[in-house]
Amino acid sequence: MQPLTIAIAGCGPAGLAAALLLERQGHSITIYDRFVEPGPVGSGLMMQPSGMAVLDALGLAGEIFRHGARVDGLLGLEEHGKTVLDAPYSKLGVKDAFGIGIHRASLFGVLYEEAQARPIAIKTGRTLTGSELTGTARHLTFDDGSRSPDFDLIVDATGWQTVLDDEPKGLLEFGALWASLPTNSDDPFSGNLLEQRYRRAAQMVGVLPIGARKGGAGLDIAFFWSLKRSEYAAWCDTPFESWKDDVRKLWPETAVLLDRITHRDQLTFARYAHRTHKQPCGDRLITIGDAWHSASPQLGQGANMALLDAWSLSRGLAEGRTLDEKLRLAVSWRRDHVWLYQWITALFTPLYQSDTKWHPALRDRLLAPISQIWPASKIQAQLMSGLFGFPLAPLGLHLPDYSALAEASASEIAAIASSESHS
Ligand SMILES: Cc1cc2nc3c(=O)[nH]c(=O)nc-3n(C[C@H](O)[C@H](O)[C@H](O)COP(=O)(O)OP(=O)(O)OC[C@H]3O[C@@H](n4cnc5c(N)ncnc54)[C@H](O)[C@@H]3O)c2cc1C
């Protein structure tokens, strides 16, 4: 394959994974991002078996697991204590599979460090405004009026707020407040579950173990509280203690975490958007990750889907004959899975974030009991793992060896403990 000059717009999980994979194929890669100093905002996220298959192929699965926290399932209770969501990874039928809760900064840090170690140019402080096709090349334009050199291909990985298309951004009514907080061993949370509590679907509070921040020491937990976009301004004016009372009423055990939130600034309000770009590839241009498809994080898939897109792009470039065909192949291997998850996420999100009464009633009275019966229990685990619709086979990807991952991590922890006891 003739090496290409490729500009990757966006240095998130999609852009970084694409850069690593494409540089390995011998292409010349330049990443552009608007941030001046690397340091992603936000709290934690879940790495699913689907995304871990890509990280494993990149040789980074162990590193990710080392920084993250093992998550064996999701557990959701309604306000009166009845379990309405119980989704263990064990129902997947894949030996020892689990999810990994991780600091967003750690996922970014692992990929970014790897990119820095490779001959990949990373141009920061560059806010792009668009891209233009000139003859047989394409370039990016920036907010200071300048433009990039010409490239054979531009990859748009700038997330859901992409400026490279003018389709509606599809902001959802509900977002959430997020914080990363230190944990103590006697905290009243399971340590290996994503736990949520709901008052109907109008209120939700949850916690996700996310391991230690890359470069940090102690273990952290992500705390989140569902909030409507239209109510964020009012929340800022609400006395802090009265908001904490609301949270404690729904889930009294969160009191220990609320005590660690001393300033409103510790909470970041994340907005969610649901959109699918109709034409993810064009003339010397391809769109991956959230720039192609974004959704609420209720199913915890976005970063994982972004990694699968990056992998598909690298496969497409390796296999197609013309550039056009390469890009169309890359999109074709991902289109069905993307379509499936966009629909499923749109259907599921109101069960956990909405003002209606019938969505939570459907969740509690019908879906909760059915989901415990085979094969619904397995389908639920597949949905959560990102494996529903079998996305890995067409991409030639395989799940990581979870037993080996867990063993390697256990022996590493034992080695650290033993070196500490000797010192
Ligand atoms: C609160 C929250 C929780 C989430 N939880 C999960 C989860 O549990 N599991 C999961 O898989 N996903 C989760 N997601 C979704 C996940 O974060 C995204 O799907 C993922 O980050 C998408 O990666 P990306 O690389 O496509 O885009 P992004 O991560 O958005 O990266 C885009 C990059 O492009 C840059 N950029 C944007 N615009 C410009 C511009 N004009 N010029 C230059 N640079 C630009 C940005 O600075 C950024 O670095 C969550 C999202 C949120 C908000």
The ligand as an SDF file (V2000), in Angstrom:
LIG
                    3D

 53 58  0  0  0  0  0  0  0  0999 V2000
  -20.1700   12.0720   31.1880 C   0  0  0  0  0  0  0  0  0  0  0  0
  -19.8250   11.1010   30.1100 C   0  0  0  0  0  0  0  0  0  0  0  0
  -19.6750    9.7440   30.4200 C   0  0  0  0  0  0  0  0  0  0  0  0
  -19.3240    8.8390   29.4300 C   0  0  0  0  0  0  0  0  0  0  0  0
  -19.1880    7.5300   29.7420 N   0  0  0  0  0  0  0  0  0  0  0  0
  -18.7850    6.6540   28.7870 C   0  0  0  0  0  0  0  0  0  0  0  0
  -18.5490    5.2840   29.1130 C   0  0  0  0  0  0  0  0  0  0  0  0
  -18.7520    4.8340   30.2330 O   0  0  0  0  0  0  0  0  0  0  0  0
  -18.0760    4.4600   28.1350 N   0  0  0  0  0  0  0  0  0  0  0  0
  -17.8470    4.9300   26.8770 C   0  0  0  0  0  0  0  0  0  0  0  0
  -17.3910    4.1480   26.0250 O   0  0  0  0  0  0  0  0  0  0  0  0
  -18.0890    6.2060   26.5380 N   0  0  0  0  0  0  0  0  0  0  0  0
  -18.5480    7.0740   27.4550 C   0  0  0  0  0  0  0  0  0  0  0  0
  -18.7840    8.3690   27.1190 N   0  0  0  0  0  0  0  0  0  0  0  0
  -18.6380    8.7830   25.7220 C   0  0  0  0  0  0  0  0  0  0  0  0
  -17.1890    8.9950   25.3530 C   0  0  0  0  0  0  0  0  0  0  0  0
  -16.5850    9.9310   26.2080 O   0  0  0  0  0  0  0  0  0  0  0  0
  -17.1050    9.4790   23.9170 C   0  0  0  0  0  0  0  0  0  0  0  0
  -17.8840    8.6380   23.1090 O   0  0  0  0  0  0  0  0  0  0  0  0
  -15.6750    9.4480   23.4300 C   0  0  0  0  0  0  0  0  0  0  0  0
  -14.8830   10.3430   24.1850 O   0  0  0  0  0  0  0  0  0  0  0  0
  -15.6280    9.8300   21.9580 C   0  0  0  0  0  0  0  0  0  0  0  0
  -14.3060    9.9060   21.5630 O   0  0  0  0  0  0  0  0  0  0  0  0
  -13.8950   10.8220   20.3300 P   0  0  0  0  0  0  0  0  0  0  0  0
  -12.4160   10.6720   20.2320 O   0  0  0  0  0  0  0  0  0  0  0  0
  -14.7420   10.4800   19.1640 O   0  0  0  0  0  0  0  0  0  0  0  0
  -14.2920   12.3050   20.7270 O   0  0  0  0  0  0  0  0  0  0  0  0
  -13.8060   13.2240   21.9840 P   0  0  0  0  0  0  0  0  0  0  0  0
  -13.4180   12.3790   23.1300 O   0  0  0  0  0  0  0  0  0  0  0  0
  -14.8990   14.1970   22.1380 O   0  0  0  0  0  0  0  0  0  0  0  0
  -12.5090   13.9270   21.4120 O   0  0  0  0  0  0  0  0  0  0  0  0
  -12.6000   14.9530   20.4510 C   0  0  0  0  0  0  0  0  0  0  0  0
  -11.3080   15.7490   20.4370 C   0  0  0  0  0  0  0  0  0  0  0  0
  -11.4300   16.7180   19.3950 O   0  0  0  0  0  0  0  0  0  0  0  0
  -11.0290   17.9930   19.8670 C   0  0  0  0  0  0  0  0  0  0  0  0
  -11.7840   19.0100   19.1430 N   0  0  0  0  0  0  0  0  0  0  0  0
  -13.1230   19.1680   19.1270 C   0  0  0  0  0  0  0  0  0  0  0  0
  -13.4600   20.2140   18.3420 N   0  0  0  0  0  0  0  0  0  0  0  0
  -12.3170   20.7220   17.8570 C   0  0  0  0  0  0  0  0  0  0  0  0
  -12.0060   21.8050   16.9830 C   0  0  0  0  0  0  0  0  0  0  0  0
  -12.9480   22.5820   16.4370 N   0  0  0  0  0  0  0  0  0  0  0  0
  -10.7130   22.0510   16.6850 N   0  0  0  0  0  0  0  0  0  0  0  0
   -9.7220   21.2580   17.2080 C   0  0  0  0  0  0  0  0  0  0  0  0
   -9.9520   20.2250   18.0450 N   0  0  0  0  0  0  0  0  0  0  0  0
  -11.2400   19.9520   18.3490 C   0  0  0  0  0  0  0  0  0  0  0  0
  -11.3420   17.9710   21.3520 C   0  0  0  0  0  0  0  0  0  0  0  0
  -10.4980   18.8880   22.0620 O   0  0  0  0  0  0  0  0  0  0  0  0
  -11.0520   16.5180   21.7300 C   0  0  0  0  0  0  0  0  0  0  0  0
   -9.7040   16.3320   22.1250 O   0  0  0  0  0  0  0  0  0  0  0  0
  -19.1480    9.2940   28.0990 C   0  0  0  0  0  0  0  0  0  0  0  0
  -19.3120   10.6460   27.7830 C   0  0  0  0  0  0  0  0  0  0  0  0
  -19.6530   11.5340   28.7810 C   0  0  0  0  0  0  0  0  0  0  0  0
  -19.8230   12.9870   28.4350 C   0  0  0  0  0  0  0  0  0  0  0  0
  1  2  1  0
  2  3  1  0
  2 52  2  0
  3  4  2  0
  4  5  1  0
  4 50  1  0
  5  6  2  0
  6  7  1  0
  6 13  1  0
  7  8  2  0
  7  9  1  0
  9 10  1  0
 10 11  2  0
 10 12  1  0
 12 13  2  0
 13 14  1  0
 14 15  1  0
 14 50  1  0
 15 16  1  0
 16 17  1  0
 16 18  1  0
 18 19  1  0
 18 20  1  0
 20 21  1  0
 20 22  1  0
 22 23  1  0
 23 24  1  0
 24 25  2  0
 24 26  1  0
 24 27  1  0
 27 28  1  0
 28 29  2  0
 28 30  1  0
 28 31  1  0
 31 32  1  0
 32 33  1  0
 33 34  1  0
 33 48  1  0
 34 35  1  0
 35 36  1  0
 35 46  1  0
 36 37  1  0
 36 45  1  0
 37 38  2  0
 38 39  1  0
 39 40  1  0
 39 45  2  0
 40 41  1  0
 40 42  2  0
 42 43  1  0
 43 44  2  0
 44 45  1  0
 46 47  1  0
 46 48  1  0
 48 49  1  0
 50 51  2  0
 51 52  1  0
 52 53  1  0
M  END
$$$$
